[in-house]
Structures are given as C-alpha cells and as structure tokens.
Amino acid sequence: MDKTQQIYIQDEDRAAGIVFDAPPTSMWGRVLQKIELKSEVENGRRSNPDLDPVPPEGRHWHARHYGLFWISDNVSVSGFRTASSIMDVGLSWRMSLLCVALANLLAGIIITLNGIVGADYHIPFSIQSRASYGYYLSYLMILMRCIVGIFWYGIQTYTGAECVRELALRYFGSDIMVN
C-alpha cells in the first residue's frame, strides 16, 4: 500500500469502485504529502526530465568512473603548469609532485563532500541550488556557474595557445612569429 491510505467507494450503478487517496491523519503524513514531488503535468515548467532525478536504469557511472574522471581532469596542461610553477619557486621535482598530489587529494575530498547529495540522490546542480537559494535566486547561482565556466574555458584556451606557439617556435623557428 502507498504512503497514504486509500478509500474505496462502490458506486451502485457500476460494478467497479472508485479509489481516492485519503488525506493523511498523522502530522508526519501531512509533512510527507507537502514535500512529495508531483507529476510533470502538475508541476508545469518547474519539472522536466533534465531536472528530475536520474532513474536507476539511467545510472551508469561507478566509483572507478569518478576516479578516472578526476585523474583525467588533473592530467592536463594546467596540471603540468602547476607542478612546473612550484619547481620554479625552488622545490625539487619530487616535492612539487607531492605538493600537487596532496593539493588534489584535499580538493578531491572537499568536492566529494560537496557532491554527496548529487551522487546519492542523482539530483543535478540546478535543483540543489534551489534547496539553498530558492526558486528564483537559483537562476543567479546557475548564471554564476556559467560565468566561471566561461572564464575557465578562456584560461584553458590561452594555455593551449601558448603550447601551440612554443611548438611552432621550436619547429619553424622565430621567422614565422610576428610581434
């Protein structure tokens, strides 16, 4: 049986009965009824398949996928640049790798703790921000996340362009570079 009790009413004219959801009698039942997610038809624009929790049959990521994604995110030009910057300060290559690994471990712990809600309940960021900031202020949080993504994309593009420039200088010489 469902969370709510059901009332069965027999119609004298028809053989089939009609089932209605009875209002909950306990205070806990009323609280559960208030926070219950209604169907898409009732919610209108506030719900769609992209915002709803991912159903169990659509969940394909496992722990190894998260770990490999984290490694692939850090094995990049910006990660190499971080280690070389630490070496430029004066640390040895072993100490700089240890510093980068420790910093990535600490950042990974913080990000993992921040993402537990999304990982356990499969709720995207846009819905998580609604819980903290409300329906309308969550749009501001999503906009801020987009702006950070735009800046990060620009930083990565600049770093990649520096790499291509250095490769072109080494391969073709300084004759092709125009100041």
Salt bridges, closest charged atoms under 4 A:
ASP11 OD2 - ARG14 NH2 3.19
GLU162 OE1 - ARG81 NH2 2.20
GLU166 OE2 - ARG165 NH1 3.36
GLU166 OE1 - ARG170 NH2 3.55
